C-alpha cells in the first residue's frame, strides 16, 4: 500500500481522462491542445485538455492547463514546452495540479526538469495525502504518508533515492509548533476557495447544458444567417425593429411596455426609479449612471441575469443594449444543443475555423450573451465581458460592491490584479430572482491579456 501511494504521487502529472467532443468551450486564442495521454492534437474536438501560456508577477514563464470543459487542471512554471509530447516539457519552479472540483491535488518543486525540493499530494476531500522531499530528481529526506482521515500513518527516511528507515506513525516536523500548520502546505492552497468556486460554476453550467439536450426544444428560427459577423448598423439603433421585421419576435409577442422597450427606444438606461433588483436592505437600482460613455453597466447587466422576467430577450433588444456599449459588430456562436452565444464586439472577432478569439485592432472590447434559444428569443444564462481597460474593469467591480456584492474570501479587489470573485452578501428572497456570481480574470497571456468578467447564475 505504501509503495502504491508513492507510485501514484510520482505519476500525478500523467493524467488520464475521457476526451469530449465540444462545439464551443470558450477556449482563448493561442491555446495548445493535448489528448488524454498528453500527446499534442490539432483541435479542441480531439483534445482532453488545453494549455494557455503566461508570465507570472515575477516575470517567470508559467502555463495553465484546463480540462476541455473549462476547469483548471494545473499551473506550472517551465523552461520549454513540447507541443507534441508533454512528457518532454521541461519544468522549473513550483507546479500545482488540481482536482476537477478546484481543490489542490499536488504541489511539486522542479529545477531544470527534475523534482527538487518539497512535494505534496492531497486527497479529493482536501486532506493531506503525502509529503515528500526530492533532490535532483531522487527522494531525499523525510517523507510522511497520511490516511484520508488526516492521521499520520508512516514516516520514511530516504537518502539519494534509497529508503533507509520507516516507522508507523511518527511526527511531522514540517508542522509549526505554534501555529500547528505546515506553512509550505498552506501557502500553495491560499486561493483554493476561489478556484473551487470557479470550477463549481463551470460544472453547473455544463450540467445545465447537458440537460437541455435531453429536452425537446421549440422550433428554433435563430440561425447563423440571422446574425453572422454582420455590423450593427446605425439605423437599427435609431429605428427599432418592428414585430414584423424582428427575426426573434413573433407577430403577437412583446406588445407590453417593459424596461428594455424603453431602453431600446431611447438608447439610454431605463428610467426605473421605482424598480430595483436584489433583496434585503441592499438593493441595486437600475438607473445607476455610467462612469464613462459606453462603459459596461453592472446594474443593467445584473438585472438581465437575476430577474426571471428579464432573461428572455429578442435580437433587437440585444443589438441596442450592446450598441450603447459602443460595440459595432456581431456574431452568433453555436453551443450545445439549443444553446448559442450572441457576441457584440469592437476590434475583436471569433474565428470559427480555429475556435479562438482574435484581436483585430486597438482597445478591443466584447460582450457575449450565452443561453438557450426558446422560439425566437434567447434566455440568457451567462454574460461574458472582455475589455482592454483596467479602469473599466474596476468601475464595473466598484458598482457591484456598492450594490451589495462582496469578494469571495474577503480579499481586497483593488489589489488583486484583476483576479477575484464577487458574490452577493444576501441571497434573493423573491421566487423570481436568481443569485449571481461575478468572476474577474486577468493574466498577461490569457484572453490576449484582456480583462475578463463573467457573470453566472449561481
C-alpha positions in Angstrom: 0.0 0.0 0.0 2.8 2.4 0.8 4.5 1.7 -2.5 1.2 2.2 -4.2 0.8 5.7 -2.7 4.4 6.6 -3.7 3.9 5.4 -7.3 0.6 7.3 -7.5 2.2 10.5 -6.4 5.3 10.3 -8.7 2.8 9.8 -11.6 0.5 12.6 -10.6 1.4 14.7 -13.6 0.4 11.9 -16.0 -3.4 12.3 -16.0 -5.9 10.1 -17.9 -9.4 11.5 -18.7 -12.0 10.8 -21.3 -11.9 13.1 -24.3 -15.1 15.0 -25.0 -16.3 16.5 -28.2 -17.2 20.1 -27.8 -18.5 22.7 -30.2 -17.6 25.8 -28.2 -15.8 25.8 -24.8 -14.8 29.5 -24.7 -11.2 28.5 -25.4 -9.0 31.6 -25.7 -6.7 32.4 -28.5 -3.4 30.7 -28.6 -4.4 27.5 -26.8 -2.3 24.3 -27.1 -4.4 21.1 -27.2 -3.5 17.7 -25.7 -5.3 14.4 -25.6 -5.8 12.2 -22.5 -2.2 10.9 -22.9 -0.8 14.4 -23.1 0.1 14.0 -26.8 -0.4 17.1 -28.9 -3.5 17.3 -31.1 -4.6 19.9 -33.6 -8.0 20.9 -32.3 -10.4 21.0 -29.4 -12.6 18.3 -30.9 -9.7 15.8 -30.3 -8.5 17.2 -27.0 -9.0 16.4 -23.4 -7.0 19.4 -22.1 -5.9 22.8 -23.4 -3.0 24.9 -22.3 -2.5 28.7 -22.1 1.0 30.2 -21.8 1.6 33.1 -19.5 4.0 35.0 -17.3 3.7 35.4 -13.5 4.1 38.5 -11.4 7.9 37.9 -11.2 8.3 37.6 -14.9 8.7 33.8 -14.8 7.2 31.6 -17.6 4.1 29.7 -16.5 1.4 27.8 -18.2 -2.2 26.9 -17.2 -3.7 23.6 -18.2 -7.5 23.3 -18.3 -9.9 20.4 -18.8 -11.6 20.8 -22.1 -14.7 21.6 -20.2 -13.0 24.7 -18.7 -12.0 23.7 -15.1 -8.4 24.5 -14.1 -6.2 21.3 -14.2 -2.7 22.7 -13.5 -0.4 25.7 -13.3 3.3 25.0 -13.8 6.4 27.1 -14.3 8.6 25.9 -17.1 11.7 26.3 -19.2 10.4 24.9 -22.5 7.1 23.4 -23.9 6.8 20.4 -26.1 3.6 20.7 -28.1 3.8 17.1 -29.5 4.6 15.2 -26.3 4.1 17.0 -22.9 6.2 14.4 -21.2 9.2 16.2 -22.8 8.2 19.6 -21.4 10.9 20.9 -19.1 9.5 22.3 -15.8 11.3 24.7 -13.5 9.8 26.1 -10.3 6.6 25.5 -8.4 4.0 23.3 -10.2 0.4 22.7 -8.9 -2.3 20.4 -10.1 -6.0 20.5 -9.2 -8.9 18.1 -8.8 -11.8 18.9 -11.1 -13.5 20.3 -8.0 -10.8 23.0 -7.8 -9.2 21.6 -4.7 -5.4 21.4 -4.9 -4.3 17.9 -5.9 -0.5 18.2 -5.7 2.4 20.7 -5.3 5.8 19.9 -6.6 9.0 21.9 -6.9 11.2 21.5 -10.0 14.7 22.5 -11.1 15.7 22.2 -14.7 13.2 19.5 -15.3 13.8 17.4 -12.2 11.9 17.3 -8.9 13.9 19.2 -6.4 12.5 20.4 -3.1 9.3 19.7 -1.4 6.3 17.8 -2.8 2.7 17.4 -1.6 -0.3 15.4 -2.6 -3.9 15.9 -1.4 -7.0 13.7 -1.2 -10.1 14.9 -3.0 -11.6 16.0 0.4 -8.7 18.4 0.9 -6.7 16.5 3.5 -3.0 15.9 3.0 -2.0 12.6 1.4 1.8 12.6 1.3 4.7 15.0 2.0 7.8 14.1 0.1 11.3 15.6 -0.3 13.3 15.5 -3.5 16.9 16.3 -4.5 18.0 16.2 -8.1 15.0 14.0 -9.1 15.5 11.5 -6.2 13.7 11.1 -2.9 15.9 12.5 -0.2 14.9 13.3 3.3 11.8 12.7 5.5 8.5 11.6 3.8 5.2 11.4 5.5 2.2 9.3 4.4 -1.3 10.2 5.8 -4.6 8.4 5.8 -7.6 10.1 4.3 -8.8 11.0 7.8 -5.7 13.1 8.3 -3.9 10.6 10.5 -0.1 10.2 10.0 0.4 6.5 9.1 4.1 6.2 8.2 7.3 8.2 8.4 10.0 7.2 6.0 13.6 8.5 5.6 15.2 8.5 2.1 18.8 9.1 1.0 19.6 9.6 -2.7 16.6 7.6 -3.8 17.1 4.7 -1.3 14.8 4.1 1.7 16.9 3.9 4.9 14.2 3.8 7.6 10.5 3.6 8.1 8.2 3.6 11.1 4.5 3.6 11.8 3.1 7.0 12.8 5.9 9.4 13.8 5.9 13.1 14.0 5.6 15.6 11.1 8.5 18.0 11.6 7.1 20.4 8.9 4.2 21.4 11.3 5.0 24.5 13.2 4.5 24.1 17.0 3.0 27.5 17.5 0.5 27.6 14.6 0.1 23.8 14.2 0.3 24.3 10.4 2.7 23.5 7.6 3.4 26.9 6.2 4.5 25.5 2.8 1.3 23.5 2.5 -0.9 26.5 3.4 0.9 28.9 1.1 0.0 26.9 -2.0 -3.6 26.5 -1.0 -4.4 30.2 -0.3 -6.5 30.6 -3.4 -8.2 27.2 -3.3 -11.6 28.6 -2.3 -11.6 30.9 -5.4 -10.6 28.1 -7.8 -13.3 25.8 -6.3 -15.9 28.5 -6.8 -14.9 28.9 -10.4 -15.0 25.1 -11.0 -18.4 24.8 -9.4 -19.8 27.5 -11.6 -18.4 25.9 -14.8 -19.6 22.5 -13.8 -23.1 23.8 -13.1 -23.3 25.5 -16.5 -22.1 22.2 -18.1 -24.7 20.2 -16.3 -27.4 22.6 -17.3 -26.3 22.5 -20.9 -26.3 18.6 -20.9 -29.9 18.6 -19.5 -31.0 21.0 -22.2 -30.0 18.5 -24.9 -32.4 15.9 -23.4 -35.4 18.2 -23.5 -37.3 18.7 -26.7 -36.9 22.4 -27.6 -39.4 24.5 -29.5 -38.7 25.0 -33.2 -35.8 27.5 -33.5 -35.6 30.1 -36.2 -32.4 31.6 -34.8 -29.5 30.7 -37.2 -26.1 31.8 -38.1 -27.7 33.5 -41.1 -29.7 35.7 -38.7 -26.6 37.3 -37.3 -23.2 36.1 -38.6 -20.4 38.6 -38.5 -22.6 41.4 -39.6 -22.3 45.1 -38.5 -24.8 46.5 -36.1 -26.0 49.2 -38.4 -26.7 52.7 -37.1 -30.3 52.6 -38.5 -31.1 49.6 -36.3 -30.4 51.7 -33.3 -32.4 54.8 -34.2 -35.2 52.7 -35.8 -36.0 49.8 -33.5 -37.1 46.6 -35.4 -40.8 46.2 -35.5 -42.6 43.0 -34.5 -42.9 42.1 -38.2 -39.3 42.7 -39.0 -37.6 41.3 -35.9 -36.5 37.7 -36.5 -36.7 36.9 -32.8 -40.2 38.2 -32.2 -43.5 36.6 -33.3 -46.2 39.0 -34.5 -48.2 38.6 -31.3 -45.3 38.9 -28.9 -43.7 41.7 -27.0 -46.6 44.1 -27.1 -46.3 45.1 -23.4 -44.1 48.1 -22.4 -41.1 46.8 -20.4 -37.9 48.3 -19.1 -36.0 47.0 -22.1 -38.5 48.6 -24.5 -37.8 52.0 -23.1 -34.1 51.3 -23.2 -34.2 50.4 -26.9 -36.4 53.3 -27.8 -34.4 56.0 -26.1 -30.9 54.5 -26.3 -30.3 55.0 -22.6 -30.6 53.1 -19.4 -34.2 52.5 -18.4 -35.9 55.1 -16.2 -36.9 52.7 -13.4 -36.5 54.8 -10.3 -39.2 52.6 -8.6 -37.8 49.3 -9.9 -34.9 47.7 -8.1 -33.3 44.3 -8.0 -31.7 42.3 -5.3 -33.1 41.7 -1.8 -32.9 42.7 1.8 -31.6 46.1 2.8 -29.0 46.3 0.0 -30.7 46.6 -3.4 -29.5 47.5 -6.9 -31.0 50.5 -8.7 -31.3 50.2 -12.5 -30.7 53.9 -13.0 -27.1 53.8 -11.9 -25.1 56.1 -14.2 -22.1 55.1 -16.4 -18.7 56.2 -15.2 -17.9 57.0 -18.9 -19.9 56.9 -22.0 -20.1 53.4 -23.4 -18.8 51.6 -20.4 -20.3 48.2 -19.4 -23.1 48.9 -16.9 -23.2 46.4 -14.0 -26.7 47.3 -12.8 -28.5 46.7 -16.1 -26.5 43.5 -16.9 -27.2 42.2 -13.4 -30.9 42.7 -14.0 -30.7 40.7 -17.2 -29.5 37.6 -15.3 -31.1 38.0 -11.9 -34.7 38.7 -12.9 -36.5 35.7 -14.4 -38.8 38.0 -16.4 -35.8 39.9 -17.8 -33.7 36.9 -19.1 -35.6 36.2 -22.3 -34.6 38.7 -25.0 -35.1 39.1 -28.7 -32.4 40.2 -31.1 -33.4 43.8 -31.4 -33.1 44.4 -27.6 -29.6 42.8 -27.5 -28.5 44.9 -30.5 -29.4 48.1 -28.9 -28.1 47.3 -25.5 -24.7 46.4 -26.9 -24.7 49.4 -29.3 -24.9 51.6 -26.2 -21.7 49.9 -25.1 -20.2 51.2 -28.4 -19.8 47.7 -29.9 -20.1 47.8 -33.6 -20.0 44.2 -35.0 -21.7 40.9 -34.0 -21.6 37.1 -34.4 -23.5 34.1 -33.3 -21.6 31.0 -32.0 -23.2 27.6 -31.8 -23.2 25.9 -28.4 -24.6 22.6 -27.1 -28.0 21.7 -28.4 -30.2 24.7 -28.4 -27.6 26.9 -26.7 -26.0 29.8 -28.5 -23.7 32.7 -27.7 -24.5 36.1 -29.3 -21.4 38.3 -29.4 -21.0 42.0 -29.9 -17.5 43.4 -30.2 -15.1 46.1 -31.1 -11.7 45.2 -32.6 -12.2 41.5 -31.7 -13.6 38.6 -33.6 -14.2 34.9 -33.0 -12.6 32.7 -35.7 -14.9 29.7 -36.1 -12.3 27.7 -38.0 -9.7 28.0 -35.3 -12.2 28.2 -32.4 -10.3 31.2 -31.0 -10.9 34.8 -30.3 -8.6 37.2 -32.1 -7.7 40.9 -31.6 -8.1 42.9 -34.7 -7.3 46.5 -33.5 -6.7 48.8 -30.6 -8.7 49.0 -27.4 -10.7 45.7 -28.0 -13.9 45.1 -26.1 -16.6 42.5 -26.3 -19.8 41.3 -24.6 -21.3 37.8 -25.1 -24.8 36.7 -24.1 -24.8 32.9 -23.7 -28.0 31.0 -23.2 -30.8 28.8 -24.7 -32.8 29.6 -27.7 -36.6 29.3 -27.0 -38.6 30.1 -30.0 -37.3 33.3 -31.4 -35.6 34.5 -28.2 -32.5 33.9 -26.2 -32.9 33.0 -22.5 -29.6 34.4 -21.0 -27.7 32.1 -18.6 -24.3 33.8 -18.7 -22.7 37.2 -19.7 -19.1 37.4 -20.7 -17.2 40.7 -21.0 -13.7 41.5 -22.3 -12.1 44.9 -22.1 -8.7 46.3 -22.6 -9.3 48.9 -19.9 -8.3 48.3 -16.3 -10.3 51.4 -15.3 -13.4 50.0 -16.9 -12.9 46.7 -15.1 -12.6 48.4 -11.7 -15.6 50.7 -12.4 -17.6 47.5 -13.0 -16.4 45.9 -9.8 -16.9 49.1 -7.8 -20.5 49.3 -9.0 -21.1 45.7 -7.9 -19.6 46.3 -4.5 -21.7 49.4 -4.0 -24.7 47.4 -5.0 -24.2 44.9 -2.2 -21.6 42.4 -3.6 -18.5 41.2 -1.6 -15.3 39.5 -2.6 -15.1 35.8 -2.0 -12.6 35.1 0.7 -12.6 38.8 1.9 -9.7 39.9 -0.4 -9.3 43.5 -1.4 -10.4 43.5 -5.1 -8.4 46.7 -5.8 -5.1 44.9 -5.1 -6.0 41.6 -6.6 -4.6 42.4 -10.1 -7.9 41.7 -11.7 -8.3 38.2 -10.3 -11.1 37.9 -7.8 -14.8 36.7 -7.4 -17.7 38.8 -6.2 -20.8 37.3 -4.7 -24.0 38.7 -3.1 -23.9 39.4 0.6 -27.6 38.4 0.9 -29.4 35.8 -1.2 -32.5 37.0 -3.2 -35.7 36.3 -1.3 -38.1 36.6 -4.2 -39.0 33.4 -6.1 -38.4 35.0 -9.4 -34.9 36.3 -8.7 -31.6 34.5 -9.1 -28.3 34.8 -7.3 -25.5 36.0 -9.5 -21.7 35.5 -9.1 -19.2 37.6 -10.9 -15.7 36.2 -11.8 -12.8 38.6 -12.7 -9.8 37.2 -14.5 -6.6 38.9 -15.8 -3.4 37.1 -16.9 -0.9 38.6 -19.3 -1.1 35.7 -21.8 -4.7 34.6 -21.1 -7.5 36.0 -23.2 -4.9 38.0 -25.1 -4.1 39.9 -21.9 -7.6 41.4 -21.7 -9.6 41.9 -18.5 -12.3 39.2 -18.4 -15.5 39.5 -16.5 -18.0 36.6 -16.3 -21.5 36.8 -14.8 -23.2 33.5 -14.0 -26.4 32.5 -12.3 -25.4 30.6 -9.2 
